[in-house]
Amino acid sequence: MKKIVLAALIVLAVILAIVVIIGRLRSIQRPVTDTTVVPTVTAIPLPSTRFPTSSTTADTTAQYRQLPVITPIVTDNFDYQQSTVPVRPPPNLDDLKNGAVYDTDNLKISYSSTLDKYVLTRKTYLAQKEIDEWTRATDLIGQINNPALFVDQPSTISATVAPSSSPTSSSSSTTASTATDATDLTELFRSLFSIPIGGSTADNLIPTLANPAPLSSTAAAITPVKTIDNLVYFAQCNGQYDQYPLPQGCTLCQSGCGPTTATMVIASYAQPGFVPPTTVDYYRQQQFTLGCAGSKVNDLKQTLNDHGVATTPYLLFNGARANQIVSTLKQYLADGWTLVTVGEYADNSPSCGKCGHFFWVIDVDANDNVWALDPFYGRFQNPQPFNENSLYPYPKYVAAFGVKANR
């Protein structure tokens, strides 16, 4: 018996020695990274990203930086109708209970008869975005955090994770090295003992990341919310105007990002008493397009002009990523304009198609993060504004125009 114990101790000592040697070799071989801190020149309080980093961050950053810069087309005439209507309706709770499954690259939603609950399996950092879109489309946005209905399935988020800071940040390579070391050590123990570590299958070698806390909380967003430079923020969902009806059907929560964005600009720059129903009523009076099929960018621009907000011609970006257009955004911001923007948040979402969406860009920081007052995706950001880059590669920027007080 003593011989067995002694042998076990010797094996353990050898394993520990191997781990220490590998760690020292890696510290010797790893190139020194630039730790110089680039000062942030903006005065805006920047909320931290809610997404974890992973070993894939460095690759994402490289792809992010390689895209060519786009020079926008400047024009006075442009018509785009934002829409959140998919080709076919996504499965609702009854569909799921009858065996249907919502399954994309980012998210899976299914029904468990054992638990008598609907199971959310997050596959990537974009899962929360899709949960928000699905609950909006199925009118469940106020129930998603009900533990009697929904449960999160623990899963390994192994797909690409969005950059958490600047594309030029040196922290990405450090994070990648740390995650790689952890994976290598896991592989070492697995090979020594021939058992999987951290999962039930031998292929599950990526450290499990904690699921991000759902943002669709049951607590209603405060409306209106004062933000940077005393700008006014309104949420189209999880607030007091969610169910306000639109002229051609649906509600403010389901399809009202256009008038909600217009309201934020008008209340901030021209008429402080404006609220989303006031803007919806104005759309109705003018017979503007506003309903389940969304709304139009030229109607939004006309509404701002009619209520004392100065605007620029349109900037057409044709689906560009954030890093392709930040130089243009910075130029307009430096000249005193903020930008009403329309982007697409999906390519073929089962909940909202291309997920066309209006939001209001108010700053780009020293790390090229685009900060916006976003009536839907940013509705639980506290403090405002919301980092649109956290949803990279979305939004795909379609167009924008500058806005400011007409003085």
TAKARA-V721696 format. One record per residue. N is the residue number from 1. RES is the residue in one small letter. SS is DSSP state (h for helix, s for strand, l for the rest). Layout:
{{N,RES,SS} {N,RES,SS}}
This chain:
{{1,m,l} {2,k,h} {3,k,h} {4,i,h} {5,v,h} {6,l,h} {7,a,h} {8,a,h} {9,l,h} {10,i,h} {11,v,h} {12,l,h} {13,a,h} {14,v,h} {15,i,h} {16,l,h} {17,a,h} {18,i,h} {19,v,h} {20,v,h} {21,i,h} {22,i,h} {23,g,h} {24,r,h} {25,l,h} {26,r,h} {27,s,h} {28,i,h} {29,q,h} {30,r,l} {31,p,l} {32,v,l} {33,t,l} {34,d,l} {35,t,l} {36,t,l} {37,v,l} {38,v,l} {39,p,l} {40,t,l} {41,v,l} {42,t,l} {43,a,l} {44,i,l} {45,p,l} {46,l,l} {47,p,l} {48,s,l} {49,t,l} {50,r,l} {51,f,l} {52,p,l} {53,t,l} {54,s,l} {55,s,l} {56,t,l} {57,t,h} {58,a,h} {59,d,h} {60,t,h} {61,t,h} {62,a,h} {63,q,h} {64,y,h} {65,r,h} {66,q,h} {67,l,l} {68,p,l} {69,v,l} {70,i,l} {71,t,l} {72,p,l} {73,i,s} {74,v,s} {75,t,s} {76,d,l} {77,n,l} {78,f,l} {79,d,l} {80,y,l} {81,q,s} {82,q,s} {83,s,l} {84,t,l} {85,v,l} {86,p,l} {87,v,l} {88,r,l} {89,p,l} {90,p,l} {91,p,l} {92,n,l} {93,l,h} {94,d,h} {95,d,h} {96,l,h} {97,k,h} {98,n,l} {99,g,l} {100,a,l} {101,v,l} {102,y,s} {103,d,s} {104,t,l} {105,d,l} {106,n,l} {107,l,s} {108,k,s} {109,i,s} {110,s,s} {111,y,s} {112,s,s} {113,s,l} {114,t,l} {115,l,l} {116,d,l} {117,k,s} {118,y,s} {119,v,s} {120,l,s} {121,t,s} {122,r,s} {123,k,l} {124,t,l} {125,y,l} {126,l,l} {127,a,h} {128,q,h} {129,k,h} {130,e,h} {131,i,h} {132,d,h} {133,e,h} {134,w,h} {135,t,h} {136,r,h} {137,a,h} {138,t,l} {139,d,l} {140,l,l} {141,i,l} {142,g,l} {143,q,l} {144,i,l} {145,n,l} {146,n,l} {147,p,l} {148,a,l} {149,l,l} {150,f,s} {151,v,s} {152,d,s} {153,q,s} {154,p,l} {155,s,l} {156,t,l} {157,i,l} {158,s,l} {159,a,l} {160,t,l} {161,v,l} {162,a,l} {163,p,l} {164,s,l} {165,s,l} {166,s,l} {167,p,l} {168,t,l} {169,s,l} {170,s,l} {171,s,h} {172,s,h} {173,s,h} {174,t,h} {175,t,h} {176,a,h} {177,s,h} {178,t,h} {179,a,h} {180,t,h} {181,d,h} {182,a,h} {183,t,h} {184,d,h} {185,l,h} {186,t,h} {187,e,h} {188,l,h} {189,f,h} {190,r,h} {191,s,h} {192,l,h} {193,f,h} {194,s,l} {195,i,l} {196,p,l} {197,i,l} {198,g,l} {199,g,l} {200,s,l} {201,t,l} {202,a,l} {203,d,l} {204,n,l} {205,l,l} {206,i,l} {207,p,l} {208,t,l} {209,l,l} {210,a,l} {211,n,l} {212,p,l} {213,a,l} {214,p,l} {215,l,l} {216,s,l} {217,s,l} {218,t,l} {219,a,l} {220,a,l} {221,a,l} {222,i,l} {223,t,l} {224,p,l} {225,v,s} {226,k,s} {227,t,l} {228,i,h} {229,d,h} {230,n,h} {231,l,l} {232,v,s} {233,y,s} {234,f,l} {235,a,l} {236,q,l} {237,c,l} {238,n,l} {239,g,l} {240,q,l} {241,y,l} {242,d,l} {243,q,l} {244,y,l} {245,p,s} {246,l,l} {247,p,l} {248,q,s} {249,g,l} {250,c,l} {251,t,s} {252,l,h} {253,c,h} {254,q,h} {255,s,h} {256,g,l} {257,c,h} {258,g,h} {259,p,h} {260,t,h} {261,t,h} {262,a,h} {263,t,h} {264,m,h} {265,v,h} {266,i,h} {267,a,h} {268,s,h} {269,y,h} {270,a,l} {271,q,l} {272,p,l} {273,g,l} {274,f,l} {275,v,l} {276,p,h} {277,p,h} {278,t,h} {279,t,h} {280,v,h} {281,d,h} {282,y,h} {283,y,h} {284,r,h} {285,q,h} {286,q,h} {287,q,l} {288,f,l} {289,t,l} {290,l,s} {291,g,s} {292,c,l} {293,a,l} {294,g,s} {295,s,s} {296,k,s} {297,v,h} {298,n,h} {299,d,h} {300,l,h} {301,k,h} {302,q,h} {303,t,h} {304,l,h} {305,n,h} {306,d,h} {307,h,l} {308,g,l} {309,v,s} {310,a,s} {311,t,s} {312,t,s} {313,p,s} {314,y,s} {315,l,s} {316,l,s} {317,f,s} {318,n,s} {319,g,s} {320,a,s} {321,r,l} {322,a,h} {323,n,h} {324,q,h} {325,i,l} {326,v,h} {327,s,h} {328,t,h} {329,l,h} {330,k,h} {331,q,h} {332,y,h} {333,l,h} {334,a,h} {335,d,l} {336,g,l} {337,w,l} {338,t,s} {339,l,s} {340,v,s} {341,t,s} {342,v,s} {343,g,s} {344,e,s} {345,y,l} {346,a,l} {347,d,l} {348,n,l} {349,s,s} {350,p,l} {351,s,l} {352,c,l} {353,g,s} {354,k,l} {355,c,l} {356,g,s} {357,h,s} {358,f,s} {359,f,s} {360,w,s} {361,v,s} {362,i,s} {363,d,s} {364,v,s} {365,d,l} {366,a,l} {367,n,l} {368,d,l} {369,n,l} {370,v,s} {371,w,s} {372,a,s} {373,l,s} {374,d,l} {375,p,l} {376,f,l} {377,y,l} {378,g,l} {379,r,l} {380,f,l} {381,q,l} {382,n,l} {383,p,l} {384,q,l} {385,p,l} {386,f,s} {387,n,s} {388,e,h} {389,n,h} {390,s,h} {391,l,h} {392,y,l} {393,p,l} {394,y,l} {395,p,l} {396,k,s} {397,y,s} {398,v,s} {399,a,s} {400,a,s} {401,f,s} {402,g,s} {403,v,s} {404,k,s} {405,a,s} {406,n,l} {407,r,l}}
